[in-house]
């Protein structure tokens, strides 16, 4: 059965310390968003959001959350990941960085070959 999942692209985070626990993830991978996310996965999502705004390197969790709340618009790369387990084909969201991801290139290649 074909399924779809809401995903956010995990962009490379700089080496700045994040003031909360984050799940390990490869750069350009997809973080699946659902009710089963661990607190570390939620932390990773917030870190991806926070990487797009200006905050001091020494900012604590409250300062980061205040800065996020003050933003008029928060945008991250992502969308719906469509999977057909019968064929192994995945259709990934079309993001600006998708062409840089080895996983996405392999997925697009598999999709085009089927």
N, C-alpha and C positions, 0 to 999 in steps of 0.2 A: 504494500500500500504506500502510495506516495505521501510524504509528509512535508510540512514546512515548520521552520523554527525561526523566531526572532533572534538576530545575532548582531553583535557589535564587533567591529574590527579592532583588534588589539594592536595599536601602533607602537613602535618602539618607544619605550619610556626612557628618559634620560637617567643618569645615575643619581639624581637627587633622591634623598630618602623620602619615602612616603610615610606620613604619620599614622598609619594604620596597617594592619595585615592585608596583603594582597596575594591572590592565587598566582602561582607561577604560570606563565604562558609564553609561547614563542611569539616574536614579533610577526605581525601580519596574520595571526591566527584569528579564528572566530570565537568569541565568547558567547555562548548560548544563554539567552535571558529567559528565565522562567521562574516559577515559584520555588523550584528546588535549588536555586543558587545558594551556595554557602556564603557565609559572611565574608570569606576571603575573595570569592568571586564578585560579590557586591563591591568590596574594596577595590578590586581591579577595575571594575566599571567606573567607579568614582575617580580613580586615578587617571583613567583615560579621559574622562570629562575634564578633570582639573588640569591635565597637561595642555589644554587649549586656552587656558586663561592665565592672566598674570597674578602670581602669588609669590611672596618672598620664599626663598629656599628654607627659611627657618619656620615657616608657617605651620601651626598645629592644626589638628582636625577641625576645630571650631572656626579658625580663620579661613580655611579652605572652603568649608561648607557655607560660611557667610559670603565669600567671594562668588561661589557658585549661585547662591540664592540671589545675589545682586545682578547677575547677568540677565539681560532681556531675552536672549536666545542662546540655547545650548545645542550644539550640533556635533554629532559623531558619525563616522562612517559605519554603515551597517545596512540592515534590511532583512529580507527573508531568505533563508537557506532552504532550498527545495531539494529533497532527497528521494530517490527511487531505489529502495534496497534490493529490488529484484534485478535491476541492471547495474547497480553501483554508481549510477550517474548522480552527480550533485550539480545544481545550478546555484551559483553564488551571487550575492548582490553585486551590482556593478558599481564599484567604488573607484575613486581616483587612483588608489594605490593597488587595486586588484592585480594589475599587470606586473607589479613588483613581487608578488607573493608566489613562491614556488608551488605551494599547494593549489593556488587558484590556476596557475598555468597548467598544472597536471590535470586538474578537474576540467578546464575548458578543452584541453586536448582530448580527454576521454569522452566528453560530450560530443565533440565534433566527429570523433571516430565512430560513434554508434549510429 
